[in-house]
Amino acid sequence: MRVKILAFLAIAALLSTGTSWASTHSKKATKTAGNSSKSKKGKHKKASLKKGSWRTRGQKQIADDRTREIQTALVKEGYLTGEPTGVMDDRTKAALTKLQSDNGWQTKIVPDSRALIKLGLGPDQSNIINPDSAALAQPVSGGNQ
């Protein structure tokens, strides 16, 4: 009789731990399945966000004060007439196109970096550590070079 009671208790204990073990693991499996579906949705959202990242980066337009500097230099060189307005208008673009064309440079994109250097508006070189040995761009003199 004692053996039957011990066997019954052992079986009952195994069954109760087995069901609790199964219920805890099935919840984890459900949570994992739920998380994977959420992560798939998250990946889908990220992919759709990346899809829109093709937009143009970088400088969109030239600042007004920089445009005024360019216009002043164009007036000084004789490519533009009138007072600098600070607006990159059609007459400024035409003057830059003429300057670039006269020097044999491309005319699709204005201003070209070579045109800015020729106008004396190239990169700021005042803080160069080794000005004697640095390869610096100088304003171009003359025509095609």
Secondary structure, DSSP 8 states (H G I E B T S, - for coil): -HHHHHHHHHHHHHHHHHHHHHHHHHHHHHHHHHHHHHHHHHHHHHHHHHHGGGS--S--S--HHHHHHHHHHHHHHTS--S---S---HHHHHHHHHHHHHTT---SSSS-HHHHHHTT-S---TT-S-TTTS-------SS--
